[in-house]
């Protein structure tokens, strides 16, 4: 049978691209298209905060089992950094994984733009963007948003590291991680519109900037800094205070395990 001869490393990068595409398309798409659907009498019938939160969780839940056995199912630069800090991921794969993740998020955002057509870039968080201050959904200041993103990403990585630990029950990690991301969104959509994922923040902000509002893109740096810092802190804490000592190194983490 003829094949393209794709290398094992390239399969990992493709899986990360597709998984992050799905996370951004499904999560941000639910916010863009379905969070509030106006009816003829001006009522709002949509999935709201709960639905958007669940959509993000479902993308990770399904993506982990679809791609976890190929790439580990990170779909998030912060997750890659956290697993690296916890010695569950090779530093040589950090750059290509992050490139694939950001590429997947940007392509997903472009597809959402093509479906949506005209984008209204006014308001605090157009096109499911993240922000602080005047671009926080409820006006939370910079420091509040910094703390929220750091703490929530820290907890997210602790859950990922814990559920994929060799001592944890096998086969349940994807569900627990997806539910954790759902809970994170239920907590923080009013604060930052929920990032905990630099790639997910970058894609929509880039599209909004192309459409004339660069303010959100100017705030994306926070959604790189805080989640990655929280993830690295979690990796360090888990490795040094919670990980059981083994004679051999822990295997690379697979979020579907």
DRENTI-891531 format. One record per residue (C-alpha): chain; residue in one letter; x, y negated, z negated; residue number from 1. Coordinates in Angstrom, 1 decimal, always signed. Example, Ala and Ser with C-alpha at 12.3 -4.5 7.8 and 13.67 -1.06 7.14 Angstrom:
REM residues 2
  kette  rest      xx      yy      zz   nr
      A     a   +12.3    +4.5    -7.8    1
      A     s   +13.7    +1.1    -7.1    2
This chain:
REM residues 257
  kette  rest      xx      yy      zz   nr
      A     x    +0.0    +0.0    +0.0    1
      A     x    +1.4    -3.4    +1.0    2
      A     x    +1.8    -6.0    -1.7    3
      A     x    +3.1    -9.5    -1.9    4
      A     x    +5.9    -8.4    -4.2    5
      A     x    +5.1   -10.8    -7.0    6
      A     x    +7.6   -10.6    -9.8    7
      A     x    +6.5    -9.8   -13.4    8
      A     x    +7.5   -13.3   -14.5    9
      A     x    +5.5   -14.9   -11.7   10
      A     x    +2.5   -12.8   -12.7   11
      A     x    +2.8   -14.3   -16.2   12
      A     x    +2.9   -17.8   -14.8   13
      A     x    -0.1   -17.2   -12.5   14
      A     x    -2.0   -15.8   -15.5   15
      A     x    -1.3   -18.9   -17.6   16
      A     x    -2.3   -21.1   -14.7   17
      A     x    -5.6   -19.3   -14.2   18
      A     x    -6.3   -19.0   -18.0   19
      A     x    -5.7   -22.7   -18.5   20
      A     x    -7.8   -23.5   -15.4   21
      A     x   -10.6   -21.5   -16.9   22
      A     x   -10.3   -23.2   -20.3   23
      A     x   -10.4   -26.7   -18.8   24
      A     x   -13.0   -25.9   -16.2   25
      A     x   -15.3   -24.1   -18.7   26
      A     x   -14.8   -26.3   -21.7   27
      A     x   -14.5   -29.7   -20.1   28
      A     x   -17.1   -28.7   -17.5   29
      A     x   -19.6   -28.0   -20.2   30
      A     x   -19.1   -31.5   -21.6   31
      A     x   -19.2   -33.2   -18.2   32
      A     x   -22.2   -31.4   -16.8   33
      A     x   -24.3   -29.9   -19.6   34
      A     x   -23.8   -31.7   -22.9   35
      A     x   -26.7   -34.0   -22.1   36
      A     x   -29.1   -33.5   -19.2   37
      A     x   -31.5   -36.4   -18.7   38
      A     x   -35.0   -35.5   -17.8   39
      A     x   -37.6   -37.6   -16.0   40
      A     x   -39.1   -39.1   -19.1   41
      A     x   -35.6   -40.0   -20.4   42
      A     x   -35.4   -37.2   -22.9   43
      A     x   -32.1   -35.5   -23.4   44
      A     x   -32.0   -31.7   -22.9   45
      A     x   -28.4   -30.5   -23.1   46
      A     x   -26.1   -28.1   -25.0   47
      A     x   -24.7   -30.9   -27.3   48
      A     x   -21.7   -30.6   -29.6   49
      A     x   -22.6   -27.0   -30.5   50
      A     x   -22.8   -25.9   -26.9   51
      A     x   -19.5   -27.6   -25.9   52
      A     x   -17.8   -26.1   -28.9   53
      A     x   -19.0   -22.7   -28.0   54
      A     x   -18.0   -23.1   -24.4   55
      A     x   -14.4   -23.8   -25.3   56
      A     x   -14.3   -20.8   -27.6   57
      A     x   -15.8   -18.6   -25.0   58
      A     x   -13.2   -19.6   -22.4   59
      A     x   -10.4   -18.5   -24.8   60
      A     x   -12.3   -15.4   -25.8   61
      A     x   -12.8   -14.2   -22.2   62
      A     x    -9.4   -15.5   -21.0   63
      A     x    -7.5   -13.7   -23.8   64
      A     x    -8.9   -10.3   -22.7   65
      A     x    -8.6   -11.1   -19.0   66
      A     x    -5.0   -12.4   -19.1   67
      A     x    -3.6   -11.6   -22.5   68
      A     x    -2.0    -8.3   -21.4   69
      A     x    -0.3   -10.1   -18.6   70
      A     x    +1.1   -13.3   -20.1   71
      A     x    +0.0   -13.2   -23.8   72
      A     x    -2.9   -15.6   -23.1   73
      A     x    -1.5   -18.9   -24.4   74
      A     x    -3.3   -21.4   -22.1   75
      A     x    -1.9   -24.2   -24.2   76
      A     x    +1.6   -25.7   -24.5   77
      A     x    +1.1   -26.0   -28.3   78
      A     x    +0.4   -22.3   -28.6   79
      A     x    +3.6   -21.5   -26.6   80
      A     x    +5.6   -23.8   -28.9   81
      A     x    +4.0   -22.3   -32.0   82
      A     x    +4.7   -18.7   -30.9   83
      A     x    +8.3   -19.7   -30.0   84
      A     x    +8.8   -21.3   -33.5   85
      A     x    +7.4   -18.0   -35.0   86
      A     x    +9.9   -16.0   -32.9   87
      A     x    +7.1   -14.4   -30.9   88
      A     x    +8.0   -16.0   -27.6   89
      A     x   +11.1   -16.5   -25.6   90
      A     x   +12.5   -20.0   -25.2   91
      A     x   +13.4   -19.2   -21.6   92
      A     x    +9.7   -19.0   -20.7   93
      A     x    +8.7   -22.3   -22.4   94
      A     x    +9.2   -24.6   -19.5   95
      A     x    +7.5   -22.4   -16.8   96
      A     x    +4.6   -21.6   -19.1   97
      A     x    +4.0   -25.2   -19.9   98
      A     x    +4.3   -26.1   -16.2   99
      A     x    +1.7   -23.5   -15.3  100
      A     x    -0.6   -24.6   -18.1  101
      A     x    -0.5   -28.3   -17.1  102
      A     x    -0.9   -27.3   -13.4  103
      A     x    -4.0   -25.2   -14.2  104
      A     x    -5.6   -28.0   -16.3  105
      A     x    -5.0   -30.6   -13.6  106
      A     x    -6.4   -28.4   -10.8  107
      A     x    -9.4   -27.6   -12.9  108
      A     x   -10.0   -31.3   -13.5  109
      A     x    -9.7   -32.0    -9.8  110
      A     x   -12.3   -29.3    -9.1  111
      A     x   -14.6   -30.8   -11.7  112
      A     x   -14.1   -34.2   -10.0  113
      A     x   -15.0   -32.8    -6.7  114
      A     x   -18.2   -31.3    -8.1  115
      A     x   -19.1   -34.4   -10.1  116
      A     x   -18.4   -36.8    -7.3  117
      A     x   -18.5   -40.3    -8.7  118
      A     x   -17.1   -40.6   -12.2  119
      A     x   -18.2   -43.3   -14.6  120
      A     x   -15.0   -44.2   -16.4  121
      A     x   -16.6   -46.5   -18.9  122
      A     x   -17.3   -45.7   -22.5  123
      A     x   -15.1   -44.1   -25.2  124
      A     x   -14.4   -40.7   -23.6  125
      A     x   -15.4   -40.5   -20.0  126
      A     x   -14.9   -37.1   -18.2  127
      A     x   -14.3   -35.2   -21.5  128
      A     x   -11.1   -37.2   -22.3  129
      A     x    -9.5   -37.4   -25.7  130
      A     x    -8.6   -40.6   -27.5  131
      A     x    -8.2   -42.5   -30.7  132
      A     x    -9.3   -46.0   -31.9  133
      A     x   -11.8   -47.4   -29.4  134
      A     x   -11.5   -44.1   -27.5  135
      A     x   -12.4   -41.9   -30.5  136
      A     x   -16.1   -40.9   -30.1  137
      A     x   -16.9   -42.3   -33.5  138
      A     x   -14.1   -44.9   -33.6  139
      A     x   -11.6   -43.0   -35.9  140
      A     x    -8.2   -44.8   -36.1  141
      A     x    -4.9   -43.5   -34.9  142
      A     x    -3.7   -42.1   -38.2  143
      A     x    -7.0   -40.1   -38.8  144
      A     x    -6.7   -38.7   -35.3  145
      A     x    -3.1   -37.8   -35.8  146
      A     x    -3.8   -35.9   -39.0  147
      A     x    -6.8   -34.1   -37.5  148
      A     x    -5.0   -32.9   -34.4  149
      A     x    -1.9   -31.8   -36.5  150
      A     x    -3.9   -29.9   -39.1  151
      A     x    -6.3   -28.3   -36.8  152
      A     x    -3.6   -27.1   -34.4  153
      A     x    -1.6   -25.9   -37.5  154
      A     x    -4.6   -23.8   -38.6  155
      A     x    -5.2   -22.6   -35.0  156
      A     x    -1.7   -21.2   -34.8  157
      A     x    -1.9   -19.6   -38.2  158
      A     x    -5.0   -17.8   -37.0  159
      A     x    -3.3   -16.7   -33.8  160
      A     x    -0.2   -15.5   -35.6  161
      A     x    -2.2   -13.8   -38.2  162
      A     x    -4.6   -12.0   -36.0  163
      A     x    -1.8   -10.8   -33.7  164
      A     x    +0.4    -9.7   -36.6  165
      A     x    +1.4    -6.0   -36.4  166
      A     x    -0.4    -5.5   -39.7  167
      A     x    -3.7    -6.9   -38.4  168
      A     x    -6.5    -4.7   -37.1  169
      A     x    -5.9    -4.1   -33.3  170
      A     x    -8.3    -5.4   -30.7  171
      A     x   -10.0    -8.2   -32.5  172
      A     x    -7.6   -11.2   -32.0  173
      A     x    -9.3   -12.6   -28.9  174
      A     x   -12.7   -12.9   -30.7  175
      A     x   -11.2   -14.4   -33.9  176
      A     x    -9.2   -16.9   -31.9  177
      A     x   -12.1   -17.9   -29.7  178
      A     x   -14.3   -18.4   -32.8  179
      A     x   -11.5   -20.4   -34.5  180
      A     x   -11.4   -22.8   -31.4  181
      A     x   -15.2   -23.1   -31.6  182
      A     x   -15.0   -24.1   -35.2  183
      A     x   -12.2   -26.6   -34.5  184
      A     x   -14.4   -28.3   -31.9  185
      A     x   -17.3   -28.4   -34.3  186
      A     x   -15.1   -30.3   -36.7  187
      A     x   -13.3   -32.6   -34.4  188
      A     x   -15.4   -33.6   -31.4  189
      A     x   -16.5   -36.7   -33.3  190
      A     x   -12.9   -37.6   -34.2  191
      A     x   -10.8   -37.2   -31.0  192
      A     x   -13.2   -35.3   -28.7  193
      A     x   -11.0   -32.4   -29.7  194
      A     x    -7.7   -31.6   -28.0  195
      A     x    -5.4   -29.2   -29.9  196
      A     x    -4.1   -28.6   -26.3  197
      A     x    -1.9   -31.0   -24.5  198
      A     x    -2.7   -29.6   -21.1  199
      A     x    -6.5   -29.8   -21.6  200
      A     x    -6.0   -33.5   -22.5  201
      A     x    -3.7   -34.3   -19.6  202
      A     x    -5.9   -33.1   -16.7  203
      A     x    -9.1   -35.2   -17.4  204
      A     x    -7.1   -38.3   -18.4  205
      A     x    -5.2   -38.2   -15.1  206
      A     x    -8.5   -38.0   -13.2  207
      A     x    -9.9   -40.9   -15.1  208
      A     x    -6.7   -42.9   -14.5  209
      A     x    -7.0   -42.2   -10.8  210
      A     x   -10.5   -43.6   -10.9  211
      A     x    -9.4   -46.8   -12.5  212
      A     x    -9.2   -46.4   -16.2  213
      A     x    -5.6   -45.7   -17.3  214
      A     x    -6.3   -46.4   -21.0  215
      A     x    -7.0   -42.7   -21.8  216
      A     x    -3.8   -41.6   -20.0  217
      A     x    -1.9   -44.1   -22.1  218
      A     x    -3.1   -42.3   -25.3  219
      A     x    -2.3   -38.7   -24.1  220
      A     x    +1.1   -38.8   -25.8  221
      A     x    -0.6   -38.4   -29.2  222
      A     x    -2.3   -35.2   -27.9  223
      A     x    +1.1   -33.8   -27.0  224
      A     x    +2.9   -34.9   -30.1  225
      A     x    +0.4   -33.9   -32.8  226
      A     x    -0.6   -30.5   -31.5  227
      A     x    +2.9   -29.4   -30.7  228
      A     x    +4.2   -30.6   -34.1  229
      A     x    +1.3   -28.8   -35.9  230
      A     x    +2.0   -25.6   -33.9  231
      A     x    +5.7   -25.6   -34.6  232
      A     x    +5.0   -26.2   -38.3  233
      A     x    +2.6   -23.2   -38.3  234
      A     x    +5.2   -21.0   -36.6  235
      A     x    +7.8   -21.9   -39.1  236
      A     x    +5.4   -21.4   -42.1  237
      A     x    +4.1   -18.0   -40.8  238
      A     x    +7.6   -16.7   -40.0  239
      A     x    +9.2   -17.7   -43.3  240
      A     x    +6.3   -17.2   -45.8  241
      A     x    +3.8   -14.8   -44.3  242
      A     x    +5.5   -12.5   -41.8  243
      A     x    +6.6    -9.1   -43.0  244
      A     x   +10.2    -8.3   -42.6  245
      A     x   +11.0    -5.7   -40.0  246
      A     x   +14.3    -4.2   -38.9  247
      A     x   +13.5    -5.1   -35.3  248
      A     x   +12.2    -8.4   -33.8  249
      A     x    +8.4    -8.8   -33.5  250
      A     x    +7.1    -8.2   -30.0  251
      A     x    +5.8   -11.1   -27.9  252
      A     x    +2.3   -12.1   -28.9  253
      A     x    -0.7   -10.9   -26.9  254
      A     x    -3.9   -12.8   -27.8  255
      A     x    -6.0    -9.9   -26.6  256
      A     x    -4.6    -7.4   -29.2  257
